[in-house]
Amino acid sequence: QDFFPELDLNDPAHRDSLRSLVLPTAMFNTLRQVGKVARRSAVHVTCPALVIQGMGDATVHPDDTRSLAGLLQGRVTWLGIEGADHELPFSRSPFFPQVRDAVVGFSDEFCYNR
């Protein structure tokens, strides 16, 4: 319901639409391949990185993100947000102000040497 707030699961037409949703299985293989490339590439990242993770994320598990961040070669700033899920970057998320402030603070550090 948080992902599609406009979706009315009590509406039979919406339920029928969801039942007919088809996802190509190739998409899952592509996502797996992207993950492999990310892990191989991470060791070449030497610049500072801000990693923000919703600790309640069921799409990308926090342990997987922490593992990937551990491969980065530059300074890593980790922000795990308790109670947040995968929808962190969207302005409608109650956690968005925390994400916005972290990104602005991180960029200010490098742009203005603060």
C-alpha positions as CSV (number, residue, x, y, z in Angstrom):
1,Q,0.0,0.0,0.0
2,D,2.9,2.4,0.7
3,F,4.4,1.6,-2.8
4,F,1.2,2.5,-4.7
5,P,-0.9,4.6,-2.3
6,E,-3.4,5.2,-5.1
7,L,-4.0,1.5,-5.4
8,D,-7.4,0.5,-3.9
9,L,-7.2,-3.2,-3.1
10,N,-10.9,-3.2,-2.4
11,D,-11.6,-2.3,-6.0
12,P,-12.2,-5.5,-8.0
13,A,-10.8,-3.8,-11.2
14,H,-7.5,-3.1,-9.3
15,R,-7.3,-6.6,-8.0
16,D,-7.9,-8.1,-11.5
17,S,-5.3,-5.8,-12.9
18,L,-2.8,-7.1,-10.3
19,R,-3.7,-10.7,-11.0
20,S,-2.9,-10.3,-14.6
21,L,0.5,-8.6,-14.0
22,V,3.3,-10.5,-15.8
23,L,6.9,-10.0,-15.0
24,P,9.5,-11.4,-17.4
25,T,11.7,-13.8,-15.7
26,A,14.7,-12.4,-17.6
27,M,14.3,-9.3,-15.5
28,F,15.4,-11.2,-12.4
29,N,18.4,-12.6,-14.2
30,T,19.3,-9.0,-15.3
31,L,19.1,-7.8,-11.7
32,R,21.3,-10.6,-10.5
33,Q,23.9,-9.7,-13.2
34,V,23.8,-6.1,-12.1
35,G,24.5,-7.1,-8.6
36,K,27.5,-9.1,-9.7
37,V,28.9,-6.2,-11.7
38,A,28.4,-3.9,-8.8
39,R,30.4,-6.1,-6.5
40,R,33.2,-6.4,-9.0
41,S,33.2,-2.7,-9.6
42,A,33.0,-1.6,-6.0
43,V,36.7,-2.3,-5.4
44,H,37.6,0.4,-8.0
45,V,35.6,3.1,-6.2
46,T,38.1,5.3,-4.3
47,C,36.1,8.4,-3.7
48,P,34.1,9.0,-0.5
49,A,30.7,7.4,-0.6
50,L,27.5,8.0,1.3
51,V,25.5,4.8,1.7
52,I,21.9,5.2,2.9
53,Q,19.9,2.1,3.8
54,G,16.5,1.5,5.1
55,M,17.0,-1.0,7.9
56,G,13.5,-2.5,7.2
57,D,14.2,-2.9,3.5
58,A,13.0,-6.3,2.2
59,T,14.0,-5.5,-1.4
60,V,17.7,-4.9,-0.7
61,H,18.7,-6.5,2.6
62,P,20.8,-4.2,4.8
63,D,23.4,-7.0,5.2
64,D,23.9,-7.1,1.4
65,T,24.3,-3.3,1.2
66,R,26.8,-3.3,4.1
67,S,28.7,-6.1,2.3
68,L,28.8,-4.1,-0.9
69,A,29.8,-0.9,1.0
70,G,32.6,-2.8,2.6
71,L,34.2,-3.4,-0.8
72,L,34.4,0.4,-1.5
73,Q,38.0,1.6,-1.3
74,G,37.2,5.2,-0.3
75,R,35.8,6.6,2.9
76,V,32.3,5.3,3.5
77,T,29.7,7.1,5.5
78,W,26.9,4.7,6.5
79,L,23.5,5.8,7.4
80,G,21.1,3.0,8.4
81,I,17.6,4.4,9.0
82,E,15.6,2.3,11.5
83,G,12.0,1.6,10.4
84,A,12.6,2.7,6.8
85,D,12.1,0.4,3.8
86,H,13.1,0.6,0.1
87,E,11.1,3.8,-0.5
88,L,13.6,6.1,1.2
89,P,14.4,8.5,-1.6
90,F,10.8,9.5,-2.4
91,S,9.5,12.8,-1.0
92,R,6.4,11.2,0.3
93,S,8.4,9.0,2.6
94,P,8.4,10.1,6.2
95,F,12.2,9.4,6.2
96,F,12.9,11.7,3.2
97,P,13.9,14.7,5.4
98,Q,16.6,12.5,7.0
99,V,17.8,11.3,3.6
100,R,17.8,14.8,2.2
101,D,19.7,16.2,5.1
102,A,22.3,13.4,4.9
103,V,22.9,14.0,1.2
104,V,23.1,17.8,1.6
105,G,25.5,17.4,4.6
106,F,27.7,14.9,2.8
107,S,27.9,17.1,-0.4
108,D,28.5,20.3,1.7
109,E,31.5,18.5,3.3
110,F,33.2,18.2,-0.1
111,C,31.9,21.4,-1.8
112,Y,32.6,23.7,1.0
113,N,35.3,21.8,3.0
114,R,33.1,21.8,6.1
